[in-house]
Amino acid sequence: MASEKIFKFTQLRAWQNARKFAVEVYRLTSEFPSDERYGLTAQIRRSSVSVSANIAEGFSRQGAKEKAQFYSIALGSLTETLSHAYIANDLGFLPSDRLQLLEEKVTDIHKMTNGLIKSAKGRTS
């Protein structure tokens, strides 16, 4: 798909994977204790959804600097989500094998989003 022109954010692999990642986070957090509903569960869900949202918003921006800024925010949200996952693991809410799977997905999405940033910076505004 690298040679095909992308017309919609939904065609971006980074967005597609970030969307699946958020759904996975929602599934995993549904198993967290109910007293965490407004604490760690809400935080990790919000940050995971923010990844795909910022990739989508960055795609719609016209200027290269703006695009890169939103893609960078997506990276921050991705890292925030992973930080929450480590804490969930420490508290016994998230098993280590599931944490490892999230880490792998974070690495993949991070690489793809960095590619979007490079691409945006390579454009003239």
Stockholm file with secondary structure:
# STOCKHOLM 1.0

chainA/1-125         MASEKIFKFTQLRAWQNARKFAVEVYRLTSEFPSDERYGLTAQIRRSSVSVSANIAEGFSRQGAKEKAQFYSIALGSLTETLSHAYIANDLGFLPSDRLQLLEEKVTDIHKMTNGLIKSAKGRTS
#=GR chainA/1-125 SS CTTSCCCSGGGCHHHHHHHHHHHHHHHHHTTSCGGGTTTHHHHHHHHHHHHHHHHHHHHHCSSHHHHHHHHHHHHHHHHHHHHHHHHHHHTTSSCHHHHHHHHHHHHHHHHHHHHHHHHHHHSCC
#=GC SS_cons         CTTSCCCSGGGCHHHHHHHHHHHHHHHHHTTSCGGGTTTHHHHHHHHHHHHHHHHHHHHHCSSHHHHHHHHHHHHHHHHHHHHHHHHHHHTTSSCHHHHHHHHHHHHHHHHHHHHHHHHHHHSCC
//
